[in-house]
Amino acid sequence: MSDDDKNPARQVITDYAQTHFRYFRTADGTVYAQRKGHPVARPIRSQGTTGSHRQELMVGLFRDGLGVFNGTALKEALDLIEALALTEETQPVHIRVAPGFDGATWLDLGRTDGQSVRIHPTGWDVAVPDPREVCWRRTQLTGELPLPVKDSNGKGIDLLLRLCNFATAETECLAVAWLIGCLGPSVPVPAPFLTGPQGAGKSTAGRMLVRIIEGMSGDLRRAPKDEENLTTTVAAGWVTALDNLSHMTPDLSDAMCRIVTGAEDVKRALFTDGDVFRIGYRRPMLLTGIDVGVIRPDLAERLLPLRLERPKVRRTEAELWAEYSEVLPVILGSLLDLTVTVRAADADIPTDLRMADFAHLCAQLDTATGFSCLAAYRASQDELNDDVIEGDLLAQTVLKHAAGMTPGEEARMSSSEWLHALTGLYSGEECRPLPKGWPTTGKVLSDRLKRLQPTLAARSVVVDWGRTGAARYIAMTRPAAPPAHQQDPLH
């Protein structure tokens, strides 16, 4: 055969790739390769240790007898494939949990054969999803889950709760509600904060909850030193679990708020002058620790305190995890059964709680099981509000000022006048020195009150802002009646 009749190496690679793989792009322009008939997709530019597309292309060419090609030919072929894929329609990729067709959701089991769980309104089943319905993206944090057991009759939930050391039945139902929320791709869920005395098994219980969703390789991690490292970790997995927190910096607190309810970061692409790439994320989180000190009000609304107690009988780690590994298929099957039942339950949506989607899920769980999950969630939020107030002297002073107001009374002053009044109230006749962090200007006071607004509202003190002509004011009101949910515990 003459040299003119030979196909260039890049043409051989391109023809093979287009025959065996499907190429598409996401909304941010990243091009992915997906072996035809398989739901797992890999970015074609990835050099990751979990297996890059370049590697699987090289292995496929070699095993099918087409030869071994040099790096230049592979690069030229992938450049052409990437350019062609940029003209295709976009499709999202998902980690662990994804929305499907007809109201279904999918759970990636992390298996090499692509089998996943399809959760739909009439039940759940294990199947390989259509690649055009769901594209999975996997990283080193994507562990393998066992095949769940069908028709477990709720046995797995009891097995899980027996292995954990939750202090009360209310704590148990909140933990179950959080697990159900983790299986929803579009439901923001508050971050459980496992607390309790030393030796209560907080880290062990945290691992057990995480591994139901992330597999036996899922684990707790220490809090990263900066937000960029936290974002990288969050983007690579589904559940982010931070262990043994003892202090919550303002930056970490703000980052957690964004992770729980969803955010997007934009970063400069490497080796470019002006290109950027986007990292969007909304992930379930889990925290453990004895005490993290002062909790900021905006984070408190996104936390779910779960208290544990010290076990009466100690067991070895090997014995405990051997039992957990054995019953995990039953636990997962029972959780899926309960998820289907809860999603089909009809319940009103509470409108007075920040995490309304999770509150609705709690109400559905109550309807399906007879639990008191929503009441437990309200009680946990009240407890967190108490923690915020106990750690904030300004909030305590505002409540002291409001206690002298009659129900229905409204007080209007400028921010500077409020600062003078509250400072005088705190200092008192003995002229106590002001604490570190006390507002020094009316603007700082106004900003602090905006953060405290939901916490104060939960204690029947409404703070609002307005303007009269050219003058701005802050209004403080004590409502004449308590909030509706305190009047009627059924709503």
Buried (B, 14 or more C-beta within 10 A) or exposed (E): EEEEEEEEBBBBBBEBBBEBBBBBBBEBEBBBBBBEEBBBBBBBBBEBEEEBBBBBBBEBBEEEEBEEBEEEBBEBBBEBBBEEBEEEEEBBBBBBBBBBEEEBBBBBBBBEEBBBBBBBEEEBEBEBBEBEBBBBBBEEBBBEBBEBBEEBEBBBBBBBBEBBBBBEEBBBBBBBBBBBBBBBBEBBBBBBBBBBEEEBBBBBBBBBBBBBBBBBEBBBEEBBEEBEEBBEBBBBBBBBBBBBBEEBEEEBBBBBBBBBBEBEBEEEEEEEEEEEBEBEBBBBBBBBBBEBEEBBBBBBBBBBBBBBBEEEEEEEEEEBBEBBEEBBBBBBBBBBBBBBBBBEBEBEEBEBBBBEBBBBBBBBBBBBBEBBBBBBBBBBBEEBBBBBBEBBBBBEBBBEBBEEBEEEEEBBBBBEBBBBBBBEEBBEEEEEEEEEEBBEEBEBBBEBBBBBBBBBBBBBBBBBEEEEEEEEBBBBBBEEEEEEBEEEEEE
